[in-house]
């Protein structure tokens, strides 16, 4: 969905995956990045901070968090 430009659709799908207990370690990163691209910095920060907490060495999460 993100590749096709449907960011809101991607956000909804990612949020559904989270609610359904998807065990993706990088789900907070994907949620945070999608929220960032949608122009929702407060929501993005919440998820990107969680992404960094889960995976401190994951540079893309740190980079996106710094962009906010």
Backbone bond lengths (Angstrom), bond angles and torsions (degrees), N, CA, C in turn:
res aa  C-N    CA-C-N  psi(-1)  N-CA   C-N-CA  omega(-1)  CA-C   N-CA-C  phi
1 X - - - 1.440 - - 1.525 112.32 -
2 X 1.309 116.02 -38.62 1.461 119.07 -179.84 1.523 109.64 -63.65
3 X 1.324 116.85 -42.60 1.469 119.98 179.79 1.519 111.91 -60.33
4 X 1.325 117.27 -33.41 1.464 120.09 -179.74 1.521 111.60 -84.59
5 X 1.342 117.09 -2.07 1.458 120.70 178.06 1.521 113.93 89.72
6 X 1.316 117.76 5.26 1.465 121.20 179.65 1.522 109.54 -89.12
7 X 1.322 115.84 72.18 1.465 120.69 -177.18 1.517 112.08 -64.44
8 X 1.315 116.90 -40.68 1.467 119.31 179.85 1.527 110.44 -65.17
9 X 1.313 116.92 -40.83 1.462 120.19 175.98 1.518 111.73 -61.80
10 X 1.324 116.22 -40.09 1.461 120.88 177.32 1.522 110.34 -63.93
11 X 1.334 116.50 -42.98 1.463 120.28 179.48 1.526 110.88 -60.92
12 X 1.319 116.35 -44.51 1.466 120.72 179.71 1.533 110.58 -62.10
13 X 1.322 116.97 -43.82 1.463 120.89 179.81 1.528 111.53 -65.38
14 X 1.322 116.85 -41.83 1.463 120.46 178.52 1.521 110.91 -65.62
15 X 1.304 116.99 -41.39 1.465 121.09 178.76 1.530 110.09 -63.97
16 X 1.324 117.39 -39.86 1.465 120.82 177.16 1.532 110.21 -63.46
17 X 1.306 116.70 -41.69 1.461 120.40 177.96 1.528 110.47 -61.09
18 X 1.317 116.39 -41.84 1.471 120.43 178.62 1.527 110.59 -63.06
19 X 1.334 116.49 -47.39 1.465 120.49 -179.46 1.529 112.12 -62.25
20 X 1.322 116.03 -31.40 1.464 120.65 -179.41 1.523 112.85 -85.82
21 X 1.320 117.12 4.45 1.462 121.16 174.45 1.513 115.30 81.64
22 X 1.320 117.82 27.06 1.464 120.16 177.42 1.525 109.64 -55.57
23 X 1.302 115.95 135.50 1.464 120.24 -175.79 1.527 112.43 -96.50
24 X 1.311 116.48 38.45 1.463 120.96 178.46 1.524 109.95 -83.35
25 X 1.303 116.93 119.00 1.457 120.92 -179.54 1.522 110.99 -59.44
26 X 1.315 117.63 -36.14 1.464 121.18 -175.89 1.527 114.23 -93.37
27 X 1.309 117.77 10.58 1.461 119.92 178.63 1.527 112.17 -56.47
28 X 1.341 120.12 -42.67 1.470 118.85 176.83 1.534 112.70 -61.59
29 X 1.326 116.77 -35.11 1.459 119.64 177.19 1.523 110.56 -63.58
30 X 1.329 116.39 -46.03 1.466 120.12 -179.66 1.526 110.86 -64.35
31 X 1.330 116.70 -42.22 1.469 120.00 177.57 1.529 110.68 -62.93
32 X 1.322 116.21 -46.63 1.463 120.25 -178.63 1.516 112.94 -63.63
33 X 1.304 115.97 -41.65 1.462 119.49 179.63 1.519 110.74 -66.74
34 X 1.317 116.87 -40.89 1.462 120.32 178.09 1.522 110.56 -63.75
35 X 1.315 117.25 -44.23 1.472 120.88 177.71 1.532 110.48 -61.97
36 X 1.318 116.93 -39.09 1.464 121.08 178.12 1.526 110.02 -61.42
37 X 1.328 116.85 -46.02 1.459 120.87 -179.47 1.529 112.12 -67.10
38 X 1.323 116.27 -25.86 1.467 120.84 176.82 1.533 112.19 -82.02
39 X 1.332 116.65 -4.19 1.468 120.26 179.09 1.508 113.71 80.08
40 X 1.313 117.07 31.80 1.467 122.73 -179.90 1.526 109.24 -117.04
41 X 1.317 116.90 75.64 1.469 119.95 -172.02 1.524 115.07 -62.50
42 X 1.322 119.02 -34.96 1.471 119.69 -179.76 1.525 110.69 -65.45
43 X 1.324 116.57 -43.48 1.464 120.29 177.69 1.526 110.10 -67.37
44 X 1.324 116.56 -41.01 1.463 121.03 179.62 1.523 110.62 -61.06
45 X 1.316 116.57 -44.62 1.470 120.48 -178.53 1.523 110.87 -58.80
46 X 1.316 116.09 -44.90 1.470 120.37 -179.15 1.532 110.59 -55.54
47 X 1.328 116.42 -48.74 1.461 120.20 -176.41 1.522 112.33 -74.17
48 X 1.320 117.21 -37.77 1.463 118.91 -179.60 1.528 111.47 -70.20
49 X 1.320 117.78 -34.02 1.468 119.84 174.28 1.524 110.23 -63.34
50 X 1.324 117.19 -40.14 1.464 120.91 176.45 1.529 110.50 -65.28
51 X 1.322 117.06 -39.34 1.473 120.68 178.25 1.526 110.79 -60.95
52 X 1.328 117.11 -43.08 1.468 121.32 179.26 1.528 110.22 -68.17
53 X 1.324 116.78 -37.71 1.467 120.02 178.09 1.537 110.06 -62.31
54 X 1.326 116.67 -41.81 1.466 120.63 -178.52 1.520 112.68 -73.12
55 X 1.312 116.13 -36.06 1.467 121.22 -173.90 1.526 109.16 -138.58
56 X 1.330 117.95 75.60 1.471 121.07 -174.07 1.527 114.94 -56.85
57 X 1.316 118.00 -27.83 1.465 120.22 -177.25 1.528 113.24 -89.16
58 X 1.327 118.30 -0.23 1.461 121.05 -177.77 1.526 109.23 -79.31
59 X 1.318 115.84 99.73 1.465 122.70 -173.40 1.534 114.30 -59.14
60 X 1.334 120.45 -41.22 1.468 118.63 -179.78 1.530 113.22 -58.49
61 X 1.325 117.67 -35.76 1.468 119.84 178.14 1.526 110.32 -65.94
62 X 1.313 116.63 -43.85 1.471 120.61 178.13 1.522 111.26 -64.02
63 X 1.312 117.06 -40.51 1.468 121.82 179.46 1.522 110.93 -62.69
64 X 1.326 117.17 -47.79 1.463 119.60 -179.68 1.517 111.10 -65.86
65 X 1.304 117.76 -37.82 1.468 120.63 177.53 1.526 110.14 -62.11
66 X 1.318 117.16 -40.98 1.462 121.05 179.39 1.527 112.22 -66.50
67 X 1.314 118.19 -25.32 1.463 122.36 -179.48 1.532 112.98 -74.92
68 X 1.316 116.59 -16.82 1.470 118.88 -176.64 1.509 112.49 -74.53
